[in-house]
Amino acid sequence: MLRKAKLGDVDAIVALLTGYAKQGLLLPRSRQSVCETLLQFRVVEEQGEVLGVAALHILGDDLAEIRSLAIAEPAHGRGYGRQLVEALCEDAAQVDVPRVLALTYQESFFLRCGFHVVDKSSLQQKIWKDCIHCKKFPVCDEVAMIRLTPVGLLQLAQPAAV
């Protein structure tokens, strides 16, 4: 079942994220950080166990970012990652955010989810808000990918004002 995260999920979320952070695949998140941003998170749960997690963080009036996407190893291949991405992109569209960003090592997964690769230098609001504080800055090896929401597609289809 896909749902919004609850306080009772915090320890499971942190445990799942910590496993991937230790592998260098995600940035680490503290328990406090997860609590403070809990409303950004969605989880996939089966029989009371959190098997997947992801968060949507709004960076500005035209960009949101999918963060902390992680699926428990035994649940790989069940489509939970895609479900989480689709739900978060829908959340972004509901608040009129036109673009959703993913900084990732999983390029092929995000391509299948409708994202396309962009140059990181085109994401100035992300770089100066978050990346500058990251241990990987300025030599980040993640791939920047963007997906347009229906709001973004509509904006793209409208002729430019002269």
C-alpha positions as a Markdown table, in Angstrom:
| # | Residue | x | y | z |
|---|---|---|---|---|
| 1 | Met | 0.0 | 0.0 | 0.0 |
| 2 | Leu | 1.3 | 3.4 | -1.0 |
| 3 | Arg | 0.6 | 6.2 | 1.6 |
| 4 | Lys | 1.9 | 9.3 | 3.3 |
| 5 | Ala | 4.4 | 8.6 | 6.0 |
| 6 | Lys | 3.5 | 8.7 | 9.7 |
| 7 | Leu | 5.6 | 9.2 | 12.8 |
| 8 | Gly | 5.5 | 5.5 | 13.5 |
| 9 | Asp | 7.4 | 5.0 | 10.2 |
| 10 | Val | 10.4 | 7.2 | 11.1 |
| 11 | Asp | 12.7 | 4.5 | 12.4 |
| 12 | Ala | 12.0 | 2.2 | 9.4 |
| 13 | Ile | 12.6 | 5.1 | 7.0 |
| 14 | Val | 15.9 | 6.0 | 8.7 |
| 15 | Ala | 17.0 | 2.3 | 8.7 |
| 16 | Leu | 16.2 | 2.0 | 5.0 |
| 17 | Leu | 17.9 | 5.2 | 4.0 |
| 18 | Thr | 21.0 | 4.5 | 6.2 |
| 19 | Gly | 21.6 | 1.2 | 4.4 |
| 20 | Tyr | 21.8 | 3.0 | 1.1 |
| 21 | Ala | 23.8 | 5.9 | 2.5 |
| 22 | Lys | 26.4 | 3.4 | 3.8 |
| 23 | Gln | 26.8 | 2.2 | 0.2 |
| 24 | Gly | 27.2 | 5.8 | -1.0 |
| 25 | Leu | 24.0 | 5.7 | -3.0 |
| 26 | Leu | 22.1 | 8.2 | -1.0 |
| 27 | Leu | 23.0 | 11.1 | 1.3 |
| 28 | Pro | 22.5 | 10.2 | 4.9 |
| 29 | Arg | 19.4 | 11.4 | 6.8 |
| 30 | Ser | 19.2 | 11.7 | 10.6 |
| 31 | Arg | 16.2 | 10.7 | 12.5 |
| 32 | Gln | 15.6 | 14.4 | 13.3 |
| 33 | Ser | 15.8 | 15.3 | 9.7 |
| 34 | Val | 13.3 | 12.7 | 8.7 |
| 35 | Cys | 10.9 | 13.9 | 11.5 |
| 36 | Glu | 11.3 | 17.5 | 10.4 |
| 37 | Thr | 10.4 | 16.7 | 6.8 |
| 38 | Leu | 8.0 | 13.8 | 7.4 |
| 39 | Leu | 5.2 | 15.5 | 5.5 |
| 40 | Gln | 7.4 | 15.3 | 2.4 |
| 41 | Phe | 7.6 | 11.5 | 2.6 |
| 42 | Arg | 5.5 | 8.7 | 1.1 |
| 43 | Val | 6.0 | 5.0 | 1.9 |
| 44 | Val | 5.1 | 1.7 | 0.5 |
| 45 | Glu | 4.0 | -0.7 | 3.2 |
| 46 | Glu | 3.1 | -4.4 | 3.1 |
| 47 | Gln | 1.8 | -6.2 | 6.2 |
| 48 | Gly | 3.0 | -3.4 | 8.5 |
| 49 | Glu | 6.5 | -3.3 | 7.0 |
| 50 | Val | 7.9 | -0.2 | 5.2 |
| 51 | Leu | 9.4 | -1.6 | 2.0 |
| 52 | Gly | 9.9 | 1.7 | 0.1 |
| 53 | Val | 10.3 | 5.4 | 0.8 |
| 54 | Ala | 10.7 | 8.7 | -1.1 |
| 55 | Ala | 10.2 | 12.4 | -0.4 |
| 56 | Leu | 9.3 | 15.4 | -2.5 |
| 57 | His | 11.1 | 18.6 | -1.6 |
| 58 | Ile | 10.0 | 21.9 | -3.2 |
| 59 | Leu | 13.0 | 23.9 | -4.2 |
| 60 | Gly | 11.2 | 26.9 | -5.7 |
| 61 | Asp | 8.2 | 28.0 | -7.6 |
| 62 | Asp | 9.2 | 26.0 | -10.7 |
| 63 | Leu | 11.1 | 23.0 | -9.3 |
| 64 | Ala | 10.7 | 20.1 | -6.9 |
| 65 | Glu | 13.1 | 17.3 | -6.1 |
| 66 | Ile | 12.6 | 13.6 | -5.4 |
| 67 | Arg | 14.8 | 12.8 | -2.5 |
| 68 | Ser | 15.6 | 9.7 | -0.5 |
| 69 | Leu | 14.1 | 7.1 | -2.8 |
| 70 | Ala | 14.9 | 3.7 | -1.4 |
| 71 | Ile | 13.4 | 0.3 | -1.8 |
| 72 | Ala | 14.2 | -2.6 | 0.5 |
| 73 | Glu | 16.3 | -5.2 | -1.3 |
| 74 | Pro | 13.8 | -8.0 | -1.0 |
| 75 | Ala | 11.1 | -5.8 | -2.6 |
| 76 | His | 13.2 | -4.8 | -5.7 |
| 77 | Gly | 11.4 | -5.5 | -9.0 |
| 78 | Arg | 7.8 | -5.1 | -7.6 |
| 79 | Gly | 7.3 | -1.6 | -9.1 |
| 80 | Tyr | 7.4 | 0.2 | -5.8 |
| 81 | Gly | 10.0 | 2.7 | -6.9 |
| 82 | Arg | 7.9 | 3.7 | -9.9 |
| 83 | Gln | 4.7 | 4.0 | -7.7 |
| 84 | Leu | 6.6 | 6.3 | -5.4 |
| 85 | Val | 7.9 | 8.5 | -8.3 |
| 86 | Glu | 4.5 | 8.7 | -9.9 |
| 87 | Ala | 2.8 | 9.7 | -6.7 |
| 88 | Leu | 5.4 | 12.4 | -6.0 |
| 89 | Cys | 5.2 | 13.8 | -9.5 |
| 90 | Glu | 1.4 | 13.9 | -9.1 |
| 91 | Asp | 1.9 | 15.7 | -5.7 |
| 92 | Ala | 4.2 | 18.3 | -7.5 |
| 93 | Ala | 1.5 | 18.8 | -10.2 |
| 94 | Gln | -1.2 | 19.3 | -7.6 |
| 95 | Val | 0.6 | 22.3 | -6.3 |
| 96 | Asp | 1.5 | 23.6 | -9.8 |
| 97 | Val | 5.2 | 22.8 | -9.8 |
| 98 | Pro | 6.1 | 22.3 | -13.5 |
| 99 | Arg | 9.4 | 20.4 | -13.1 |
| 100 | Val | 10.6 | 17.5 | -10.9 |
| 101 | Leu | 14.3 | 16.9 | -10.4 |
| 102 | Ala | 16.1 | 13.7 | -9.5 |
| 103 | Leu | 19.9 | 13.6 | -8.8 |
| 104 | Thr | 20.6 | 10.0 | -9.1 |
| 105 | Tyr | 22.9 | 7.1 | -9.9 |
| 106 | Gln | 19.9 | 5.2 | -11.3 |
| 107 | Glu | 19.7 | 6.9 | -14.7 |
| 108 | Ser | 18.0 | 4.0 | -16.5 |
| 109 | Phe | 15.2 | 3.8 | -13.8 |
| 110 | Phe | 14.4 | 7.5 | -14.1 |
| 111 | Leu | 14.5 | 7.3 | -17.9 |
| 112 | Arg | 11.8 | 4.6 | -17.7 |
| 113 | Cys | 9.8 | 7.0 | -15.4 |
| 114 | Gly | 9.8 | 9.7 | -18.0 |
| 115 | Phe | 12.8 | 11.8 | -16.9 |
| 116 | His | 15.5 | 13.2 | -19.2 |
| 117 | Val | 19.1 | 14.1 | -18.4 |
| 118 | Val | 19.9 | 17.8 | -17.9 |
| 119 | Asp | 23.1 | 19.7 | -17.3 |
| 120 | Lys | 23.5 | 20.2 | -13.6 |
| 121 | Ser | 24.7 | 23.8 | -14.2 |
| 122 | Ser | 21.1 | 24.6 | -15.4 |
| 123 | Leu | 19.9 | 24.0 | -11.8 |
| 124 | Gln | 21.3 | 27.0 | -10.1 |
| 125 | Gln | 18.6 | 27.1 | -7.4 |
| 126 | Lys | 19.4 | 23.6 | -6.4 |
| 127 | Ile | 23.2 | 24.2 | -6.5 |
| 128 | Trp | 23.1 | 27.3 | -4.4 |
| 129 | Lys | 20.4 | 26.0 | -1.9 |
| 130 | Asp | 21.7 | 22.5 | -1.3 |
| 131 | Cys | 24.6 | 21.3 | -3.4 |
| 132 | Ile | 27.0 | 23.9 | -2.1 |
| 133 | His | 26.7 | 22.3 | 1.4 |
| 134 | Cys | 27.2 | 18.7 | 0.2 |
| 135 | Lys | 30.4 | 16.8 | 0.7 |
| 136 | Lys | 30.4 | 15.9 | -3.0 |
| 137 | Phe | 30.4 | 19.6 | -4.1 |
| 138 | Pro | 31.8 | 20.7 | -6.6 |
| 139 | Val | 32.6 | 17.2 | -7.9 |
| 140 | Cys | 29.2 | 15.5 | -7.9 |
| 141 | Asp | 29.0 | 12.3 | -9.9 |
| 142 | Glu | 25.2 | 12.0 | -9.8 |
| 143 | Val | 23.2 | 12.5 | -12.9 |
| 144 | Ala | 20.7 | 15.3 | -13.0 |
| 145 | Met | 17.3 | 14.4 | -14.5 |
| 146 | Ile | 14.1 | 16.3 | -15.0 |
| 147 | Arg | 10.5 | 15.4 | -15.7 |
| 148 | Leu | 7.9 | 17.8 | -16.6 |
| 149 | Thr | 4.5 | 17.6 | -14.8 |
| 150 | Pro | 1.3 | 18.4 | -16.7 |
| 151 | Val | 1.8 | 22.0 | -15.6 |
| 152 | Gly | 5.2 | 22.1 | -17.2 |
| 153 | Leu | 4.0 | 20.4 | -20.4 |
| 154 | Leu | 1.2 | 23.0 | -20.6 |
| 155 | Gln | 3.7 | 25.8 | -20.1 |
| 156 | Leu | 5.9 | 24.3 | -22.8 |
| 157 | Ala | 3.0 | 24.1 | -25.2 |
| 158 | Gln | 2.0 | 27.8 | -24.8 |
| 159 | Pro | 3.5 | 30.2 | -27.2 |
| 160 | Ala | 6.0 | 32.6 | -25.6 |
| 161 | Ala | 4.7 | 36.1 | -24.8 |
| 162 | Val | 6.2 | 38.8 | -27.0 |
